[in-house]
Amino acid sequence: MSDKKRESMSSVDVAWLRMDRPSNLMVICGVLAMDERIPMERLRSTVASRFLRYPRFRQRPVNAAGGYHWQRDEDFNLAHHVVRIELARGAGDAELEALVSELVGTALDPLHPLWQFHLVGNYKGGSAVILRIHHCYADGIALIQVLLSMTDADRKARRAGPVPAPPTNRGEAEDDPLAQLLAPLAGMLKVASTAGSTLIEKGTELWRDPSKAIVLVEQGGALAGEIAKLVLMSEDSATRFKGQPGVAKRVAWADPIALDEVKAIGKVLGCSVNDVLLSSVAGALRAYLVLRGEDVGDMMIRALVPVNLRPPEKAYRLGNKFGLVFLDLPIGIENPVARLYAIRANMKELKGSFQPVIALGILAAMGAGPQILQEQLLAMLAKNATAVMTNVPGPQQPLYFAGGKIDRLMFWVPQSGNIGMGVSIITYAGEVQFGLITDRSLCPDPEHVIERFAPEFEKLVLATLMAPWPWQEPPTAAWIEQAVLA
């Protein structure tokens, strides 16, 4: 095979490729639901002209000559990648959720590029498109940009749909969870790309001798101290959401809520949109566990939250350029206002943290080293979390895909290691879409979790309306105490 037809894979992309296991496939899955039927010919034309303009999607990952490469598929056939699935006449959300649940647990064919579009007919009298793509091609932020580049602003494709730009003012940045965490880390990306091996070496040393980690924490500062904190991190609370995952998965999504309402509550309470949404998620998880008879007490579960480490305008380069942070969700707190402020405090502690840079460096070193080391490090990191939780700001005007108006846009991210739950939040056309993927053996009924998302948000609305006046912006400690006790 000519070298011109091969391209080396980055070590981070290799790490994501090798994370595949039967119980957790590293495949990102997205759903676009449309009120009308779209023809297969139009979908294939859209994929051919807009998706395949990225040369990477004609390539597949191969391990040859001692290393991983991107290799062009000489037998590429679009019909293999864009296929039709017909649901029974009159099918709705339950049938589409069942289909997506089946597909997220189905591996992609390694003999061809690792992606597929499924055109689903008979969904609510219209159609849906399910996109599956392996994480080694790109992260969620890059893939959202790719997807938006395939859309139009009108049905006749006379105007291309806009790609969201980075925040342009302070207010928008405060509502962007990625901007909140990334802003203090400007200039650190070079560190992440060059220090991976050093981080792995230091991390391995500390895992072998935790007493050295205690010394580093006491000394404080720099990357070594952050690694030490990761080493000393205790596991989060044991719940039915944690355990050894199986192959079968379940997905579900909730009815959307208005983004303006979330923004209004966040502004009144001095919190970001992200704080409000995460608090509602934590409340929904708590309510489900209570329903199942668990004593939530002072439980805390931890979520791995991806943090984008590249400007959106460079997403066309694809690949994986993001880090991870560990966010504590205090599901033991019943009062919605108290829980909200606890999450806000936890988010503030993460601002300026080197965790995202460390995570990217560790992923790079994982992909460059032997797979057995990657498995060991992945297990060490994943055991301290219950879920992967992603919040992506999407376009705020309706868009069209292959001639059909997108009524709902949803996606699910894969879970690494033995993590058995993924929470996905995306804003689209003025609404917040909330999705959940769980392992069927751990949580067989995720619909009973997501149906509590909106009621938990409504509790925040009610608590705000009942709180004492006049408002204090930001709320004072006394105001918070009164609101919590109300």
C-alpha positions as CSV (number, residue, x, y, z in Angstrom):
1,M,0.0,0.0,0.0
2,S,1.5,3.4,-1.0
3,D,2.3,5.8,1.8
4,K,0.3,8.4,-0.1
5,K,-2.8,6.4,0.6
6,R,-2.0,6.2,4.3
7,E,-1.9,8.8,7.1
8,S,-0.7,8.4,10.6
9,M,-3.3,8.5,13.3
10,S,-2.8,10.8,16.2
11,S,-2.1,9.1,19.5
12,V,-5.3,10.5,21.0
13,D,-7.4,9.1,18.2
14,V,-5.6,5.7,18.6
15,A,-6.6,5.8,22.3
16,W,-10.3,6.2,21.4
17,L,-10.1,3.5,18.8
18,R,-8.6,1.0,21.3
19,M,-11.1,1.9,24.0
20,D,-13.7,-0.3,22.2
21,R,-15.1,-3.2,24.2
22,P,-18.2,-5.2,23.7
23,S,-19.9,-3.6,26.7
24,N,-19.0,0.0,25.6
25,L,-18.5,0.7,22.0
26,M,-16.8,4.0,21.3
27,V,-19.5,5.1,18.8
28,I,-21.2,8.5,18.9
29,C,-24.9,8.3,17.9
30,G,-27.1,11.2,16.7
31,V,-30.7,11.4,15.7
32,L,-32.4,14.1,13.5
33,A,-36.2,13.8,13.5
34,M,-38.2,15.4,10.7
35,D,-42.0,15.9,10.3
36,E,-41.8,14.9,6.6
37,R,-40.4,12.0,4.6
38,I,-37.1,12.6,2.9
39,P,-36.1,10.6,-0.1
40,M,-33.1,8.3,0.0
41,E,-31.7,9.8,-3.1
42,R,-31.6,13.3,-1.5
43,L,-30.0,11.9,1.7
44,R,-27.3,10.1,-0.3
45,S,-26.7,13.2,-2.4
46,T,-26.3,15.3,0.8
47,V,-23.9,12.8,2.3
48,A,-21.9,12.6,-0.9
49,S,-21.5,16.3,-1.4
50,R,-21.2,17.6,2.1
51,F,-20.0,14.8,4.4
52,L,-17.5,13.2,2.0
53,R,-15.9,16.5,1.3
54,Y,-14.0,15.7,4.5
55,P,-11.4,13.1,3.1
56,R,-11.2,11.4,6.5
57,F,-14.6,9.8,6.0
58,R,-13.4,7.8,3.0
59,Q,-10.7,6.3,5.3
60,R,-10.7,3.5,7.8
61,P,-8.3,2.9,10.7
62,V,-5.8,0.1,10.3
63,N,-3.0,-1.3,12.4
64,A,-0.1,-2.3,10.1
65,A,3.7,-2.0,10.1
66,G,3.8,-1.5,13.8
67,G,1.5,1.5,13.9
68,Y,-2.0,2.8,13.4
69,H,-2.9,4.6,10.1
70,W,-5.8,6.1,8.3
71,Q,-6.1,4.1,5.0
72,R,-8.3,5.0,2.1
73,D,-11.0,2.4,1.4
74,E,-10.5,1.5,-2.2
75,D,-13.8,-0.4,-2.2
76,F,-15.8,2.5,-0.8
77,N,-19.5,2.2,-1.6
78,L,-21.9,4.9,-0.4
79,A,-24.7,2.3,-0.4
80,H,-23.0,0.5,2.4
81,H,-22.9,3.6,4.6
82,V,-26.3,5.2,3.9
83,V,-29.1,2.6,4.4
84,R,-32.8,2.5,4.9
85,I,-34.7,1.1,7.9
86,E,-38.5,1.0,7.9
87,L,-40.5,1.1,11.2
88,A,-44.0,-0.3,11.4
89,R,-46.7,2.1,10.3
90,G,-47.7,4.5,13.0
91,A,-44.4,4.1,14.9
92,G,-43.5,6.8,17.4
93,D,-40.8,7.6,20.0
94,A,-40.9,4.2,21.7
95,E,-40.1,2.4,18.5
96,L,-37.4,4.9,17.5
97,E,-35.8,4.6,20.9
98,A,-35.8,0.8,20.7
99,L,-34.1,1.0,17.3
100,V,-31.5,3.5,18.5
101,S,-30.9,1.3,21.6
102,E,-30.2,-1.7,19.3
103,L,-27.9,0.3,17.0
104,V,-25.7,1.8,19.8
105,G,-24.8,-1.7,20.9
106,T,-24.0,-2.8,17.3
107,A,-20.4,-2.6,16.1
108,L,-19.5,-0.9,12.8
109,D,-17.8,-2.9,10.1
110,P,-14.0,-2.5,10.5
111,L,-13.4,-3.4,6.9
112,H,-14.9,0.0,5.9
113,P,-14.9,3.5,7.2
114,L,-16.5,3.4,10.7
115,W,-19.7,5.4,10.1
116,Q,-23.3,5.0,8.9
117,F,-26.4,7.0,8.2
118,H,-29.7,5.2,8.7
119,L,-32.8,6.7,7.0
120,V,-35.7,5.6,9.2
121,G,-39.1,5.6,7.6
122,N,-42.6,5.7,9.2
123,Y,-41.5,7.7,12.2
124,K,-44.6,9.7,13.3
125,G,-45.6,9.9,9.6
126,G,-42.3,11.5,8.8
127,S,-38.7,10.3,9.0
128,A,-35.6,10.3,11.1
129,V,-31.9,10.0,10.3
130,I,-29.6,8.1,12.7
131,L,-25.9,8.9,12.4
132,R,-23.4,6.5,14.0
133,I,-19.7,7.4,13.8
134,H,-16.7,6.0,15.7
135,H,-15.2,8.4,18.3
136,C,-11.7,7.9,16.7
137,Y,-12.7,10.1,13.8
138,A,-13.6,13.2,15.8
139,D,-15.0,14.4,19.1
140,G,-18.6,15.6,19.6
141,I,-17.8,19.3,19.1
142,A,-16.2,18.7,15.8
143,L,-19.0,16.3,14.7
144,I,-21.6,18.9,15.5
145,Q,-19.8,21.4,13.3
146,V,-19.7,18.7,10.5
147,L,-23.4,18.0,10.9
148,L,-24.3,21.7,10.8
149,S,-22.2,22.1,7.6
150,M,-24.5,19.6,6.1
151,T,-27.7,21.6,6.9
152,D,-29.5,24.5,5.1
153,A,-31.4,27.5,6.4
154,D,-34.3,26.8,4.1
155,R,-36.0,23.8,2.5
156,K,-34.7,24.4,-1.0
157,A,-31.1,24.6,0.1
158,R,-30.7,28.2,-1.2
159,R,-28.8,29.2,2.0
160,A,-26.4,27.1,4.0
161,G,-27.1,26.7,7.6
162,P,-24.8,28.8,9.8
163,V,-22.1,27.2,12.0
164,P,-22.2,28.6,15.5
165,A,-19.4,31.0,16.3
166,P,-17.5,31.3,19.6
167,P,-19.1,33.5,22.3
168,T,-18.7,37.1,21.5
169,N,-19.6,38.7,24.8
170,R,-19.4,38.0,28.5
171,G,-23.0,37.0,28.9
172,E,-22.8,34.3,26.3
173,A,-19.5,32.9,27.7
174,E,-21.1,32.6,31.1
175,D,-23.8,30.3,29.6
176,D,-21.3,28.2,27.7
177,P,-20.1,25.4,30.0
178,L,-17.0,24.8,27.8
179,A,-16.0,28.5,27.8
180,Q,-16.4,28.6,31.6
181,L,-13.9,25.9,32.2
182,L,-11.5,26.6,29.3
183,A,-11.0,30.3,29.6
184,P,-8.4,30.2,32.4
185,L,-6.4,27.5,30.5
186,A,-5.4,29.7,27.5
187,G,-1.9,28.8,26.3
188,M,-1.9,25.3,27.9
189,L,-2.7,23.2,24.8
190,K,1.0,22.9,23.9
191,V,1.6,21.5,27.4
192,A,-1.1,18.9,26.8
193,S,0.4,17.8,23.5
194,T,4.0,17.6,24.7
195,A,3.7,16.4,28.4
196,G,1.6,13.3,27.9
197,S,4.4,10.8,28.5
198,T,5.7,12.7,31.5
199,L,2.2,12.8,33.0
200,I,1.8,9.1,32.6
201,E,5.1,8.4,34.1
202,K,4.4,10.7,37.1
203,G,0.9,9.3,37.5
204,T,2.1,5.7,37.5
205,E,4.6,6.6,40.2
206,L,1.9,8.2,42.3
207,W,-0.5,5.3,41.9
208,R,2.2,3.0,43.2
209,D,3.0,5.2,46.1
210,P,0.0,7.4,47.2
211,S,2.0,9.0,50.0
212,K,3.9,11.0,47.4
213,A,0.6,12.3,46.1
214,I,-0.2,13.7,49.5
215,V,3.0,15.6,49.6
216,L,2.3,17.1,46.1
217,V,-1.2,18.1,47.2
218,E,0.2,19.9,50.2
219,Q,2.8,21.6,48.0
220,G,0.0,22.7,45.7
221,G,0.2,24.2,42.2
222,A,1.1,22.9,38.8
223,L,0.2,19.8,36.9
224,A,1.8,17.4,39.4
225,G,-0.6,18.6,42.1
226,E,-3.6,18.0,39.9
227,I,-2.4,14.5,39.0
228,A,-2.0,13.8,42.7
229,K,-5.6,14.9,43.3
230,L,-6.8,12.5,40.7
231,V,-4.8,9.7,42.3
232,L,-6.3,10.4,45.8
233,M,-9.8,10.9,44.4
234,S,-12.2,8.5,46.2
235,E,-14.9,6.6,44.3
236,D,-18.3,8.2,44.2
237,S,-21.4,6.7,45.9
238,A,-22.4,3.2,45.0
239,T,-25.8,3.2,43.3
240,R,-27.7,0.9,40.9
241,F,-26.2,3.1,38.1
242,K,-22.7,1.6,38.8
243,G,-21.6,-1.9,38.1
244,Q,-20.3,-4.2,35.4
245,P,-22.1,-3.1,32.2
246,G,-23.3,-5.6,29.6
247,V,-23.7,-5.4,25.9
248,A,-27.4,-4.2,25.7
249,K,-28.1,-0.5,26.0
250,R,-31.2,1.6,26.4
251,V,-31.7,5.2,25.2
252,A,-34.4,7.7,25.9
253,W,-35.1,11.4,25.5
254,A,-37.3,13.9,27.2
255,D,-39.8,16.5,25.8
256,P,-37.8,19.7,25.3
257,I,-38.0,22.7,27.6
258,A,-37.7,26.4,26.6
259,L,-34.2,27.7,26.7
260,D,-35.4,31.2,27.6
261,E,-37.0,29.9,30.7
262,V,-33.8,28.3,31.8
263,K,-31.8,31.5,31.1
264,A,-34.3,33.5,33.1
265,I,-34.1,31.2,36.1
266,G,-30.3,31.2,35.9
267,K,-30.1,35.0,35.7
268,V,-32.4,35.5,38.7
269,L,-30.4,32.9,40.8
270,G,-27.0,34.1,39.7
271,C,-26.2,30.8,38.0
272,S,-25.3,29.7,34.5
273,V,-27.6,27.8,32.2
274,N,-25.3,24.9,32.6
275,D,-25.6,25.0,36.4
276,V,-29.4,25.0,36.1
277,L,-29.5,22.1,33.7
278,L,-27.0,19.9,35.7
279,S,-29.0,20.6,38.9
280,S,-32.1,19.3,37.1
281,V,-30.3,16.2,35.9
282,A,-29.1,15.5,39.4
283,G,-32.6,15.9,40.7
284,A,-34.0,13.5,38.1
285,L,-31.3,10.9,39.0
286,R,-32.2,11.4,42.7
287,A,-35.9,11.0,42.1
288,Y,-35.4,7.8,40.2
289,L,-33.3,6.2,42.9
290,V,-35.8,7.2,45.5
291,L,-38.5,5.6,43.4
292,R,-36.5,2.4,43.3
293,G,-36.3,2.4,47.1
294,E,-32.7,3.6,47.5
295,D,-31.6,5.7,50.5
296,V,-29.9,8.6,48.8
297,G,-28.9,10.1,52.1
298,D,-25.8,12.3,51.5
299,M,-25.0,10.5,48.2
300,M,-22.7,12.1,45.6
301,I,-22.3,10.8,42.1
302,R,-19.5,12.0,39.8
303,A,-19.7,12.8,36.1
304,L,-17.0,13.0,33.6
305,V,-17.6,16.2,31.7
306,P,-15.8,16.8,28.3
307,V,-14.1,20.2,27.9
308,N,-13.4,21.4,24.4
309,L,-9.7,22.4,23.8
310,R,-9.9,23.9,20.4
311,P,-11.6,26.8,18.7
312,P,-14.8,25.8,16.8
313,E,-13.5,27.3,13.6
314,K,-10.8,24.6,13.5
315,A,-13.3,21.7,13.9
316,Y,-13.0,20.9,10.2
317,R,-9.7,19.3,11.0
318,L,-11.6,16.6,12.9
319,G,-9.7,14.4,15.4
320,N,-10.2,14.5,19.2
321,K,-9.1,17.7,21.0
322,F,-10.8,17.7,24.4
323,G,-10.1,17.1,28.0
324,L,-12.2,15.8,30.9
325,V,-13.1,17.1,34.3
326,F,-14.7,15.2,37.3
327,L,-17.8,17.0,38.4
328,D,-19.5,16.1,41.7
329,L,-23.3,16.0,41.6
330,P,-24.8,16.1,45.2
331,I,-27.9,13.9,44.6
332,G,-28.3,13.6,48.4
333,I,-29.5,17.2,48.5
334,E,-33.3,17.3,48.2
335,N,-33.9,21.0,48.1
336,P,-33.6,22.1,44.5
337,V,-32.1,25.6,45.3
338,A,-29.5,24.2,47.7
339,R,-28.6,21.5,45.2
340,L,-28.2,24.2,42.5
341,Y,-25.8,26.3,44.5
342,A,-23.8,23.2,45.5
343,I,-23.3,22.4,41.8
344,R,-22.5,26.0,41.0
345,A,-19.8,25.9,43.7
346,N,-18.4,22.6,42.3
347,M,-18.2,24.1,38.9
348,K,-16.4,27.2,40.2
349,E,-13.8,24.9,41.8
350,L,-13.1,23.4,38.4
351,K,-12.5,26.7,36.6
352,G,-8.8,27.0,35.9
353,S,-8.2,23.3,36.8
354,F,-5.6,21.5,34.8
355,Q,-7.8,18.4,34.7
356,P,-8.7,18.9,31.0
357,V,-5.1,19.3,30.0
358,I,-4.0,16.3,32.1
359,A,-6.8,14.2,30.6
360,L,-5.8,15.1,27.0
361,G,-2.1,14.3,27.8
362,I,-3.0,11.0,29.4
363,L,-5.1,10.1,26.3
364,A,-2.2,10.9,24.1
365,A,0.2,8.8,26.1
366,M,-2.4,6.0,26.2
367,G,-2.5,5.9,22.5
368,A,1.3,6.0,22.1
369,G,1.9,3.2,24.7
370,P,1.0,-0.4,24.9
371,Q,-2.7,-1.2,25.1
372,I,-2.4,-3.0,28.4
373,L,-1.2,0.3,30.0
374,Q,-4.2,2.1,28.4
375,E,-6.6,-0.5,29.9
376,Q,-5.1,-0.1,33.4
377,L,-5.2,3.7,33.4
378,L,-8.7,3.8,31.9
379,A,-10.0,1.5,34.7
380,M,-8.3,3.7,37.3
381,L,-9.9,6.9,36.0
382,A,-13.4,5.4,35.1
383,K,-13.9,3.8,38.5
384,N,-14.3,7.2,40.1
385,A,-17.3,8.2,38.0
386,T,-20.9,7.1,37.4
387,A,-21.7,8.9,34.1
388,V,-20.4,10.8,31.2
389,M,-22.3,14.1,30.9
390,T,-22.1,16.4,27.8
391,N,-23.7,19.8,27.2
392,V,-23.4,21.2,23.7
393,P,-24.7,24.7,22.6
394,G,-26.4,24.1,19.2
395,P,-27.9,26.4,16.6
396,Q,-30.8,28.6,17.8
397,Q,-32.8,28.7,14.5
398,P,-34.5,25.8,12.7
399,L,-32.4,24.1,10.1
400,Y,-33.1,21.7,7.2
401,F,-31.3,18.5,6.4
402,A,-31.7,16.8,3.0
403,G,-34.8,19.0,2.4
404,G,-36.5,18.1,5.7
405,K,-37.0,20.5,8.6
406,I,-35.2,19.2,11.7
407,D,-37.8,19.0,14.4
408,R,-35.6,17.4,17.0
409,L,-31.8,17.1,17.3
410,M,-30.3,14.6,19.8
411,F,-27.1,12.7,20.3
412,W,-25.5,10.2,22.7
413,V,-21.9,9.9,23.7
414,P,-20.2,6.6,24.4
415,Q,-19.1,5.6,28.0
416,S,-15.5,4.5,28.6
417,G,-14.3,1.7,30.9
418,N,-17.1,0.4,33.0
419,I,-19.2,3.6,33.1
420,G,-22.8,2.7,32.4
421,M,-24.6,6.0,31.8
422,G,-24.3,8.9,29.4
423,V,-26.3,12.2,29.7
424,S,-26.5,14.4,26.7
425,I,-27.9,18.0,26.7
426,I,-28.1,20.1,23.5
427,T,-29.8,23.3,22.8
428,Y,-31.6,23.7,19.4
429,A,-34.0,26.2,18.0
430,G,-34.7,27.8,21.4
431,E,-35.2,24.5,23.2
432,V,-33.2,22.3,25.5
433,Q,-33.1,18.6,24.4
434,F,-32.2,16.1,27.1
435,G,-31.2,12.5,26.3
436,L,-30.0,9.5,28.3
437,I,-28.2,6.3,27.5
438,T,-27.9,3.5,30.1
439,D,-26.8,0.0,30.4
440,R,-29.9,-2.3,30.3
441,S,-28.6,-4.5,33.2
442,L,-28.0,-1.5,35.4
443,C,-30.9,0.8,34.5
444,P,-33.4,-0.9,32.2
445,D,-35.9,2.0,32.2
446,P,-34.1,5.3,31.4
447,E,-37.4,6.8,30.4
448,H,-38.3,6.9,34.1
449,V,-35.3,9.1,34.7
450,I,-35.7,11.5,31.9
451,E,-39.4,12.0,32.5
452,R,-38.4,13.6,35.8
453,F,-36.1,16.2,34.2
454,A,-38.7,18.8,33.4
455,P,-40.5,18.4,36.8
456,E,-37.1,19.0,38.6
457,F,-36.6,22.2,36.6
458,E,-40.2,23.2,37.5
459,K,-39.3,22.8,41.1
460,L,-36.6,25.4,40.6
461,V,-39.0,27.7,38.9
462,L,-41.5,27.3,41.8
463,A,-38.9,27.8,44.4
464,T,-37.8,31.0,42.7
465,L,-41.3,32.4,42.5
466,M,-41.9,31.6,46.1
467,A,-38.6,33.1,47.4
468,P,-38.7,36.4,49.3
469,W,-38.5,39.7,47.5
470,P,-36.9,42.0,46.6
471,W,-34.4,40.1,44.5
472,Q,-30.7,40.4,45.2
473,E,-28.4,40.1,42.2
474,P,-26.3,38.1,42.8
475,P,-28.2,36.5,45.6
476,T,-26.8,37.1,49.1
477,A,-26.1,34.4,51.6
478,A,-29.2,35.4,53.6
479,W,-31.4,35.3,50.5
480,I,-30.1,31.9,49.6
481,E,-30.8,30.6,53.2
482,Q,-34.4,32.0,53.1
483,A,-35.0,30.4,49.7
484,V,-33.6,27.0,50.8
485,L,-35.8,27.0,53.9
486,A,-38.9,28.3,52.1
